[in-house]
């Protein structure tokens, strides 16, 4: 049986790129590619899949209305999926215990957990704020992978 560590091991395989799927209001699935990483939840410390999502996107609309997501990571023929309830923390989605300063640092933590590096985090912070970026945390209620993973 796969677990979140199987998912974490594959993150570096393709620059943290994952496919995230959310539910539209009509019950159909919307998928897109984002960067994700595995890290501790900022309040509870539980292991979660974290993503940084630009403000004003359909993904955020879907997650606000139906807070559940499936995230698939792959490297070559190996893949793992994590799905579960989602939580948001951002300028339009306050999370108790995560103020503005904690959110600024949290967006950096997710970025680096996804394998990102940056030479100028002050600029990164300004862009994240201007784009109303939101931290999304998927609680891995189910994790599964291809056989032999």
Secondary structure, 3 states (H helix, E strand, C coil): CCCHHHHHHHHHHHCCEEEEEEECCCCCEEEEEEEEEEEECCCCCCEEEEEEECCCCHHHHHHHHCCEEEEEEEECCEEEEEEEEEEEEECCECECCECHHHHHHHHHHHHHHCCCCCCCHHHHHHHHHHCCCEEEEEECCEEEECCCC
